[in-house]
Amino acid sequence: MRPEDLLQPRPEGLYCPPGDFYIDPVRPVERALVTHGHADHARPGNVRVLATAQTLDIMAIRYGADFAKERQVAALGEALTINGVDVSFHPAGHVLGSAQIAVAKDGMKIVASGDYKPRPDPTCAAFEPIACDVFITEATFALPVFRHPDDRAEIQKLLRSLRQFPDRAHLVGAYALGKAQRVIRLLRDEGHEDTIYIHGALKTLCDYYESQGIALGPLAPATVDNASKGAFAAAIVVGPPSAFADRWARRFPDPVSCFASGWMRVRQRAKQRGVELPLILSDHADWDELVDTITTIAPSEVWVTHGREEALVRWCETKGIRARPLHLIGYEDEAE
């Protein structure tokens, strides 16, 4: 079997003809296999959805219980068969519940990794390299300039600023699913025991992380009125990036604007957003992690999708690895 007979790009997403299913479809389909709960990969309206239990829970939180007519839990590492195609889910290390999806038939095995990061993350299961013939990799940060620093060093940078400016609130923009909880957990691991204030948009997902054994410590709503404004001095406030562009953010005392993202490696992006304290924290693999992962897995072929595809394709070619871009449409990286 040729790889393109097992998986092929279509307008709806990656399609498996023999199995008659899609992986992370961008349009409603009959059967969807979903890697994780971010909105560009997990969309409502599919008839049947197969995903990890945590991803199904997250989809229900974000879209309501009726996000699909049928849902099926995929246990990590468990072998399933769909219309003669072997399917299994494996940890991706991206966010809680995230998984790579391996599909195999007639001696051909392809791993669709979705979004992933190999570095340790206290809020989700660690990435697991899976041997395969074809590895499908994201390329969000697939340029040599993107080398993410140590997570602890970035969190310590935030804590030093907090000590330096005790009269100011520190407002941290972080994506609602995964990034916000990771920032909070990393702060706890560095010994920050004070109450962390969160935007209302984060509460349900933070509560869910807690229910899954991810201890986030004392959290409180970041509710501001004229009487309590001064109470946020020396406080850390976490919220979705969009919240810091409206009047809500201006209610805090002389806030230090922070943003947790791999894009903060690019100074111009931080400047455009008015970010005073950029925190280079990404839930995606950086350049070194991408090439190290491919080297470790040693596939015969690599398919590259959503991101800086050309650079990674070229690197593969220099190493004698067949590679091609998939040019899938509908997967975003700005929110990271």
N, C-alpha and C positions, 0 to 999 in steps of 0.2 A: 504493500500500500504506500502511495506517495503521501507526504505530509498534507498537501493541499486537498487530498481526498478525505482526510480526517477532519481538518479544520480549515475554514476559508472565510475571509472577510466579506461581509455583505452590508448593505445599508443599515440593517437592524443591529449588526454587531457580528462577533465571531460565531460562525455557524458550523455545526457538526452534521454533515449530511447523513451518514449512516445512523447516528443517534437521534437525529431530528430534534436537536436542542441548540440553544444559543448560550454563550457565556457573556454575562454583563450586557445584555441588549440595551440599546438606547431607544428602542421603540417597543411597544407591547407585543409579546409573542406568546405562543402556546406553552412552551416550556423554557424556563430560564434557570441557568445555574449562575449564582451570584457570588462574587469573591468577597465583597465587604459592603458595609453600609453607607459609604459616601454616595451622595446624590448622583454623581456622574456614572456610578457603576450599579447602583441599586435604585431602580425606578419602579413606581407602582404601575398596576394595570396588566401585568402578566397573568396568564391563567394559572400556571403551576410554577412554583419557585422552589428550588433546591439550594440550601445554603446551610452554614453552621447555625446552631441554635442561637448563638449570640447575634449573628447577623440578622436572623429572622426577627428576634426581639427588637433589635434596633430599627429595622424597617417598620415594625408595628408602632414603635414609639414615634417615628417621624411621619408616617403616612396613615396611621390608623390600622385597626385590626383587619380591615378588609382590603389590604393592599394587593392581595392576590386571592383567587378563588380557592386554591389549594397550596399548602406549604409542606415541605418535607425536610426533616433535619438530616444533615450530613455530618456524621461524627468524624473528627480528624483521623485520618489514616484508614478509615473503613472503606473496603472495596464495594462498589455498587456497579450494577450493570444496567444500562439504558439502551434498549434495542440492539443488544449485542456489542455495545461499546463499554469497556471498563472505565469507570470514573472513580477518582478518589480526591479528597480534600486534604491539604497539608498547610501548616502554619506559614503565614506570610510576614509576620512581624510588623505589620503596618498599623493597624488599630485593633481594638478588641473585636474578636470574632473573624478577623481577616484570614483569608485562605488562598493558597494557590490551588488550581484545579488541574489534575492530571487526567488525560484521556488517552486510551490505548485500544488498539485493534489490529489484529493480524501482524503483530510484531513491530508496529509503529507506536511510539509514545511521545506525546506532546504535553508540555507543562505550560499552562497559561498562568503566569504569576500574579496578574492583576497589578496592584501597587504593593511594594514591599520594601523592607529595610532590614539588613542583616545585623545591625548593631542592637545590643540589648535594650529592652524597653520594659520598665516595671509594670506597664499597664496592659501588656498583651503577650501572647505566646511567641516564643522566639522563632525566627525564620529558619526553615529547614530545607537545605538543598536537596533536590530530587533528581536523580539520574534520569536522563531522557534523550531522545533523538533530536527533538526540536524544543528550544526554550524560548518562550515569548516573554520579552522583558519590556517594562516601561522605560522611558528615557527622559523623565521630568528634569533631572539634573545631569544629563549626559554631555557635559562639557568639562574639560580638565580644570576649569576655574572653580567648579563647584566641589570643594572639599570641606565637608561639614566639620567644625571643631568638636571637641569633647563636650558632651551635654552638661556635665557638671561645671565646666568652666563658664558656660553661658549662664547657668543659673546662679553661680557665684557672682557673676557680673551684675545680675539683677539685685542680689542681696547687698552687694557693696554700695550700689546706688541708693538703696533703701536706707542704709546707715548714713550715707553722705548727705541725703536730703530728707531728714526726719519730719519735716513739715509738709511734705508733698505726698500725694497719693501716686502710686505707680499703676498705671492702667496698661494691662497686657492684652493685646489683641491676639486671640488664638482660635483656630477653627473649632467649632462646637463639638464635633465628634473626633475624639482621639487626641488632638493637640492640646486642648484645654485641660483635659484630665492628666495628660502626661506632664504638662508644666506644673500642675498642682502637686502631683506625686513626686516629681523631682525636687520641688521646693521642700517637701516633707523629708525626703531622703537627705537633704542638706541641713536639716535641723530646724527649719522654719516651722514653729509650732503655733504661731498666731493664727487667728481667724483669717481666712482668705475670703474675700467678697466676690460673688459671682453675679453676672447678669442673669436675669430671669430665663433667658433662652438656653442656659446651660444646665438648669436645675434637674430636669428630668433625666438627662443623660448622665449627669454626675451621680444622681441617685441610683441609676442602673449600674454604673461601674461599681459603686459601693456594694450593691446586691451581688455582684460577681466576685467579691473578695478583694477589690482594689481599694485599699484604705486611702481616703483623701483628706482625713482630718477635719477639723472644724471649718464649716463653710457657712456663710450667711448671705442673704440677698443684698445686693449693692443698691439699696434704696436710698435716695438722697432727697432731703428737703432742706429748707433754710435753717432749721434748727439743728440738723445733724451733720451738716456739711463738714464742719471741722473734725468730726469723729473719724474721717477717713485719712487724716494725716498719718504718714508712715504705714499706710495700709497698701496691700496688693489687691488690685481689682482685676478680675479676669472676665473677658467677654468676647463675643464674636467681633471680628474686625469691623464689620459694618456698623456696630454700635458706637464706635469711637469717631465716626464721621458725622454724628448728629449732635443735637443739643444735650443729650444724656451725658456725654463725656465732659461737657463744660461745667457740669454741676460740681465737680470735684475740686478740692483745693490745689490750685496751681499744679495740675497733674503732669507727671513724667510719662510721655507717650512711648510705649514699648510695643513691639510686634514680634511674635515668635513664628519664624518661617525660614525655610531654606533660602528664600529669595532675598533675605536680608544680607546675604553675601554681596549683593549688588548695591552699592552705595546709592546709586541714582534712584533705585526703587524706594529705599528708605527715605531719601530726601523728598521724593514726590508724595509720599504718604505723610510727611511731617513727623516721622518717627525720630524721637530723641535718643532712644536706647534700643537699637536693633538687637534681637536675640536670634542667632542662627541655630534654630532648632527645626529639623525636618523629619517628617514621617516617611520620607522617600530615601532610597539609596543615593549616595553621592557618586561622583565619577569613579573613585577608587573602589567603592563597594560594588558598583555595577560590573566593572571589569573583573574584579576578584571573584564575584559570583559566577560569571560566565566561565572563568578559568577553572573554578572548582567543579562545576557541573560538567564541563567539557562536552557540550552537545555537538552533534554533527552540523547543526544549523541553528541560527538565531533569527527570530523575527522581532522587530523593534517597533514599539507603538507609543503613541501620545507623549511627545516631548521633543528633545533634540535628536531625532532619529538618525540623521545623516552622519553625525560624528561617531556614534556608536557602531553604525554599520561599517564605516570606514575602519575603525579600530579592529573590528572582527576580521575584516578582509586582510589587514596587515598581519594577523595571526593565523591566517589560513583557514578561517572559519567562514563557511557560507553564511551570508546574512542578507536580509532585505527589510525595508520598512513596510509596515502594513497600512499606514495612512488611515487608520480608523478615525472617524469623526464623532465628536460628542463627549470626549473625555477631557476634562479641564484640569489645569494645574495651578491656576491663580489662587484658589482658595487655600492651598496648602500653607 
